[in-house]
Amino acid sequence: MERQMDKINLGIVGLRFGSTMIEQLMQGEGSRFFRVHSVYDLDQAKTGVCAANYGAKPHDSLDSLLADPDVQAIGLFTPPAGRAELIGRIIGSGKDVMTTKPFEMDPCKARNILEKANELKRVVHLNSPGPLKDNKLRQIEAWRERFDLGIPVGCRADIWVNYREQADGGWYDDPEKCPVAPIFRLGIYIINDMVRLFGPARQVAVMSSRLLTGRPTVDNAQVSIQFRNGAIAGIFGSFCVDDSQRYKEPMTINFERGTIYSSVMPQEEGEPGKLLLVTKDRATGERVTEETYVTGGSGEYQWEEWHGSIIERRLNDEAYIRDIVEGINIIEAMRKSDKTGATQKVGENV
């Protein structure tokens, strides 16, 4: 690993989703920085199949994988419940971690393990929130500063897709492990973006329903969030909309002196998203608009940044840790609100 572009040997843990990540990694930008060296899953049949398909070394236990001196870092793609404990074992073995949203179910455990990683000089990154803000967030922040848009007032955001799922006994079927499923599984990206735009939340309220799903968990939901700065946001998430738009994610953000629209009109999957700013000239009162298109988005794995952080031992700063934990705080309040039917205050224990 003398040169920054040397590939790092990666072990993949959790192959239900991890097999998809292997495909994305091998076919995408991440292949410049990582090679899939080893795989492990509790289901040894999955381990064998993935090892054969991708030319990886199979392991019959996590301990075996972590003890392998040729494995330098871990892609952890297990369900979120108890993930902090697994990360603790991984970083304790001297390996860095890339994992997926949501990072953990328990905000205290999340903060503790991220602080422990820094103590051990291990790098732990997520896809959402990623270590670097995506192009959309950077553009929104640039407009806010350039046009002096003032304080955030509110936001409406949606995420919908056409799923017709059936129960399979996995964690997607468990309301405790997968609360308010459309928000927990997809709307989490929006929650993490909102935390970066608006800061910590004060309270959360949920409405949800089961319309078309064969799972015991809901497939149609809305969450309202009041942030500590007074801004109010609403997120609608659904697995029930079949309108040819897969993972449609429109957003409208109101500031004191302007509004930003993101990907409101129909677009093809993979096309750049359109951002439109509407404000006015403070001197003349005339409307001012500006538009641009951005690629990428919340939830993309930042393989190059993770690689560079591992090579250079760039540890997570407090702002990134706080962003991760604040999103989990909202998820925890959302879970409680869905169970009780009442507005739930967001924990302030971070």
ChimeraX attribute file (.defattr): number of C-alpha atoms within 10 A of each C-alpha:
attribute: neighborCount
match mode: 1-to-1
recipient: residues
	/A:1	8
	/A:2	6
	/A:3	7
	/A:4	13
	/A:5	14
	/A:6	13
	/A:7	16
	/A:8	22
	/A:9	17
	/A:10	24
	/A:11	29
	/A:12	29
	/A:13	26
	/A:14	19
	/A:15	23
	/A:16	15
	/A:17	14
	/A:18	22
	/A:19	22
	/A:20	11
	/A:21	16
	/A:22	21
	/A:23	11
	/A:24	14
	/A:25	19
	/A:26	15
	/A:27	11
	/A:28	11
	/A:29	14
	/A:30	19
	/A:31	17
	/A:32	17
	/A:33	20
	/A:34	22
	/A:35	18
	/A:36	23
	/A:37	21
	/A:38	24
	/A:39	32
	/A:40	27
	/A:41	23
	/A:42	14
	/A:43	12
	/A:44	15
	/A:45	10
	/A:46	18
	/A:47	26
	/A:48	18
	/A:49	16
	/A:50	23
	/A:51	20
	/A:52	12
	/A:53	10
	/A:54	16
	/A:55	13
	/A:56	21
	/A:57	17
	/A:58	23
	/A:59	22
	/A:60	15
	/A:61	15
	/A:62	17
	/A:63	12
	/A:64	11
	/A:65	22
	/A:66	22
	/A:67	13
	/A:68	13
	/A:69	10
	/A:70	14
	/A:71	19
	/A:72	18
	/A:73	26
	/A:74	26
	/A:75	23
	/A:76	24
	/A:77	22
	/A:78	19
	/A:79	21
	/A:80	19
	/A:81	17
	/A:82	15
	/A:83	22
	/A:84	22
	/A:85	13
	/A:86	16
	/A:87	24
	/A:88	15
	/A:89	15
	/A:90	23
	/A:91	23
	/A:92	15
	/A:93	13
	/A:94	16
	/A:95	24
	/A:96	24
	/A:97	22
	/A:98	21
	/A:99	23
	/A:100	23
	/A:101	23
	/A:102	24
	/A:103	24
	/A:104	23
	/A:105	23
	/A:106	18
	/A:107	22
	/A:108	16
	/A:109	16
	/A:110	23
	/A:111	21
	/A:112	15
	/A:113	19
	/A:114	27
	/A:115	18
	/A:116	16
	/A:117	24
	/A:118	17
	/A:119	10
	/A:120	14
	/A:121	18
	/A:122	25
	/A:123	23
	/A:124	26
	/A:125	28
	/A:126	22
	/A:127	20
	/A:128	28
	/A:129	31
	/A:130	23
	/A:131	22
	/A:132	13
	/A:133	15
	/A:134	19
	/A:135	15
	/A:136	21
	/A:137	18
	/A:138	13
	/A:139	16
	/A:140	19
	/A:141	14
	/A:142	12
	/A:143	16
	/A:144	20
	/A:145	11
	/A:146	9
	/A:147	16
	/A:148	15
	/A:149	18
	/A:150	13
	/A:151	16
	/A:152	21
	/A:153	19
	/A:154	20
	/A:155	22
	/A:156	16
	/A:157	21
	/A:158	21
	/A:159	23
	/A:160	24
	/A:161	20
	/A:162	16
	/A:163	15
	/A:164	12
	/A:165	13
	/A:166	13
	/A:167	14
	/A:168	10
	/A:169	10
	/A:170	11
	/A:171	15
	/A:172	22
	/A:173	19
	/A:174	15
	/A:175	17
	/A:176	15
	/A:177	18
	/A:178	22
	/A:179	22
	/A:180	29
	/A:181	25
	/A:182	25
	/A:183	30
	/A:184	20
	/A:185	15
	/A:186	22
	/A:187	25
	/A:188	26
	/A:189	21
	/A:190	23
	/A:191	26
	/A:192	26
	/A:193	24
	/A:194	22
	/A:195	20
	/A:196	21
	/A:197	15
	/A:198	22
	/A:199	18
	/A:200	23
	/A:201	26
	/A:202	21
	/A:203	21
	/A:204	27
	/A:205	22
	/A:206	24
	/A:207	16
	/A:208	21
	/A:209	14
	/A:210	16
	/A:211	12
	/A:212	17
	/A:213	18
	/A:214	15
	/A:215	19
	/A:216	14
	/A:217	23
	/A:218	24
	/A:219	24
	/A:220	23
	/A:221	21
	/A:222	20
	/A:223	21
	/A:224	19
	/A:225	28
	/A:226	20
	/A:227	22
	/A:228	14
	/A:229	14
	/A:230	15
	/A:231	19
	/A:232	21
	/A:233	23
	/A:234	20
	/A:235	21
	/A:236	21
	/A:237	30
	/A:238	26
	/A:239	25
	/A:240	18
	/A:241	18
	/A:242	11
	/A:243	10
	/A:244	13
	/A:245	15
	/A:246	16
	/A:247	17
	/A:248	21
	/A:249	22
	/A:250	18
	/A:251	19
	/A:252	18
	/A:253	20
	/A:254	21
	/A:255	18
	/A:256	13
	/A:257	18
	/A:258	23
	/A:259	20
	/A:260	21
	/A:261	20
	/A:262	22
	/A:263	18
	/A:264	17
	/A:265	11
	/A:266	12
	/A:267	15
	/A:268	11
	/A:269	12
	/A:270	8
	/A:271	11
	/A:272	15
	/A:273	23
	/A:274	18
	/A:275	20
	/A:276	18
	/A:277	20
	/A:278	15
	/A:279	20
	/A:280	16
	/A:281	12
	/A:282	12
	/A:283	6
	/A:284	7
	/A:285	9
	/A:286	10
	/A:287	11
	/A:288	13
	/A:289	14
	/A:290	11
	/A:291	12
	/A:292	13
	/A:293	15
	/A:294	17
	/A:295	12
	/A:296	13
	/A:297	17
	/A:298	19
	/A:299	20
	/A:300	14
	/A:301	24
	/A:302	19
	/A:303	20
	/A:304	16
	/A:305	16
	/A:306	24
	/A:307	24
	/A:308	14
	/A:309	19
	/A:310	22
	/A:311	17
	/A:312	10
	/A:313	14
	/A:314	16
	/A:315	19
	/A:316	19
	/A:317	12
	/A:318	11
	/A:319	10
	/A:320	17
	/A:321	20
	/A:322	18
	/A:323	22
	/A:324	28
	/A:325	28
	/A:326	26
	/A:327	28
	/A:328	27
	/A:329	26
	/A:330	26
	/A:331	25
	/A:332	21
	/A:333	23
	/A:334	29
	/A:335	24
	/A:336	21
	/A:337	21
	/A:338	21
	/A:339	14
	/A:340	12
	/A:341	12
	/A:342	14
	/A:343	17
	/A:344	21
	/A:345	20
	/A:346	24
	/A:347	18
	/A:348	10
	/A:349	10
	/A:350	13
